[in-house]
C-alpha cells in the first residue's frame, strides 16, 4: 500500500475530526461569507507525482480554493433554484460516502430497498397515488429526460413500433406540445433523438406563462396521431402553473402522453394555501421533481415518477449475465441511464425521517413568505418594478428605468457579495430573479437582500 495512503488509514479518526472541524467552521460562518466572492482564480497546479496525504491536501484546499467557492449553501444565494442542505441531509450525505453503496442490484439489496422506501415517502409527500412508481436520478434534466424517454416508448406502442429496439427514426415525426417548457426539455429531446424542433409552442394565457387550455385543445386537434404534452408546474421566471386538471381532462378527447415538469413546483402541495396549484398532478403519466432544490438535500438528487414502469424498463433494461432478471420489481439498473449510482436516497431519507412533512412544509412556507416580503420591499422603493406577481418562491423584477442587460449586470455584480440573483428575460424585458429555496433564509436575510439591491441600484450611473 502507498505509504501516505497507509498512514491516512491509520490516522483516519483524527483526520476525519479535522475535516469535521473545518466543515463546522465553514457552516457556522456561512451567513457572514461573501455570497459570491471576488473572482481570483488560483494559478493552475500540476498533478502531484507523489501525494501529500490528507492533512496537507486539506491545507492546500483551504489555501487555494476554500475562500473562492460561493456560499451557495447559505441563506442569500437566490440564484437558479438552489436549496441548501439540512443538518439531517448533511449527515445522510456523509454516511452515503462512508457506506459507499451501489444500490442498483438485487444481489445486494438493502440499499435498493432503502431507496424504494425513500421514493415511497416522496410519492406520499407529493400526493401521488401508488399508481406511480419512481426512482432517483441526478437532477431535473435527467428526470425530464427519463419521462420523455418513457413517452417515446409509449408513442412506439401506439404506432406499433419498438423504439427501444429499432431507434427513434422508426417513429417518424414526433410532436411535443408545451406552453413554457424548461430548457431541459429541449435538451432531453435532443439526447433522445427526437430533436429540439419537436417542440410545438402553444399559446399562453394573457400575461401569464401558463398554457391556454383552449389553445392546447386546438393544437391537439391538429395533430396527426398520438403526441406528447409537457405541462409545467412552476415555471422558472414567475412560478406559473398550467391548469393540470384541465390539461389532463383533454385526454378524454385526444391521444397524448402527459408529462409534468414539477421540478420545484411540486412542493407547493406541502402548503395548504398553495396546494391547489398542483391539483391534478397525480393524473400525469410521468412527473419530474427535483430534490436538491426545495427538499434541501445536497447535489445531485431528483426523482422521477411514472405510471408505466413497464415501458421504462423497455428503454433502460440492461441485459448481462451478472445482472438479475427484470422481475415484477425491476432492479434500479433497469430504470435509468445509470447502470450504477451512489446511494443518493440516504440524504433524502434522513431529512424526511428527521423533519417529516411538517418540517418541510415549514421550509416551503417560510420561503414563500420571504419571497413575498422581498417583492414588497422592491416594489415599494421606486428603483424596481415587479414583472409578475410573486406566486410562490420567485421574485421576477427589473429596474424601473432603463433596464438594459448592462445596467442589470452591473447591479447584480455590485450586490453579489451580499445576495446573489440571476439574470433572465421575461416578455422581452431584461430582468433579474431571486429564487427562495434555502432552509436557512430568515426575515433578516430578506431585509439585507433588499438593502443590497437598493444600494446597488442607487450606485448605478444615471440612465
C-alpha angles and dihedrals in degrees: 000000000000106000095233091049090049091050092049089051091052092047096039099119091051093044093050089051089053090052090047090054091049091049094047091050091050094049093044091056096037096108091052097048123098105268090219110017119214108277109256109156113204120235110271113262125211122239107272114249087211123020126242100220129252099287094054091040089057090049090050091050091051091051100043107028118008098082092043096059117094123249089243090146090059136094101261101047099111097163121124106338099300119167125197128230120267116222091253093048090051090053090048092050093050089051090048089062093042095050091038097197129177101206099190102098133073090213088074101024111164091091091047091051091048089054090047090053091048093050090049090053090049092049089054092045091057096044097248120148126234088264084085123074124186151175137201123263135174101268148323093292092060092039091055091044093052090049091050091047089056089047089052090054090048090053088053090051090051092048097041094249129130099220095176089058103033103030136241092290089071090065098062119210116357125200124205113190120203141148104213108001119186115244090250089068091062090044091052092049089052092052092047093054093246093108135231090261089066088084114102110197112225121204118261132226111270112281092359141099090221120106119253104241091208091053090047091053090051091049091049091051089058094055120105100223134331120347143167129262120199110200122193127228101185119002118218099241103041107003092242120170131215114228093259096188092050091048092049091049089064088070087078088068105025136045111238144129112242116216117179120204101208096155094154102348092077087074089070085080090070091066114070090210092056104030091102088072091071097039106141097026091126090060091069122107090219134009135199120208126171119215102187086064115057100355086065098224121141124272127301113042139113138143133224126200132194141172091218108058087152088068090044091059091050088060101040106027114130116205115205134137093244094053126084123248120269095253125170091297105039121216114252091251087073097051110060140024089265117090087192137013139173119265090267088158090075095073090050091045092053096049092046092046092046101045106015126194093315095054094050092044087056091054091050095047095046090051092050090050091048093051091050091048092051090048090053092047092051095044092050098052100067096229095087141038129203116239094201139008115275095251098171129333107337128083112203111193145147141191115290090226130039099348097192120163089244094055092044091050091052091049093047093049093048091052096041099094089057103031133000123219129167132233124246142156120240122188090340095310122117107239149160129236132203115199119197115208107124121111091215097059113117138181088263090057090052091052093046090050093050091049092049092051094046091048091049091049091050090052094055120110110260115271 
